[in-house]
């Protein structure tokens, strides 16, 4: 199993299906389980941190037109430009991520506060020269989208955890997530949490400092490009 796969993604797996969208893992065989999401809104469908796949066009048919592509982490530009150009929409960047526009060969729109025309508001989780990350939260549906600080891939978790804090954030957990009571948590690595999500989030944050994932030492040198 590779940390991060490349080449044509022809075996993608759909995940996190709900009334407001779905997610997918383009390369189910990879260790990091990079996950992307489609959020259906009145404005159209927003594609979050997409890793492209040949199945995507068919999967989007029932949800209508693509409104835009969103990158929520500086190093999660992934296939954002390619997908945006295919659907002839801009890549949308939260204001803290505006500098990432230099990496994107596509039209870019910077937004602040709320994803345009939707109920998804931004929550800045970290803003440093090496790691800038923004989450999205929709109060009406209780949907929390976290690209990196927490995840369900094995790299993030110790035994007994359904959701784990990224190894590089265990000493300084993402405290802006405290107080959220989400219906579901969609993550950038692994399948989302759709059952008893508040408890999973509380446990992940409260146990972060005393637990270290078993893949921590192996993966520290690799986490930046993920």
Buried (B, 14 or more C-beta within 10 A) or exposed (E): EEBEBEEEBEBBBEBBEBEBBBBBBBBEEBBBBBBBBBBBBEBBBBBBBBBBBEBBEEBBEEBEEBBBBBBBBBBBBBBBBBBBBBBEBBBBBBEBBBEBBEBBEBBBEBBEEBBBEBBBEBBBBBEEEEBBBBBBBBEEBBBBBBBBBBBBBBBBBBEEBBBBBBBBBBEEBBEBBEEBEBBBBBBBBBBBBBEEBBEBBBBBBEBBEEBEBEBBEEBEEBBEEB
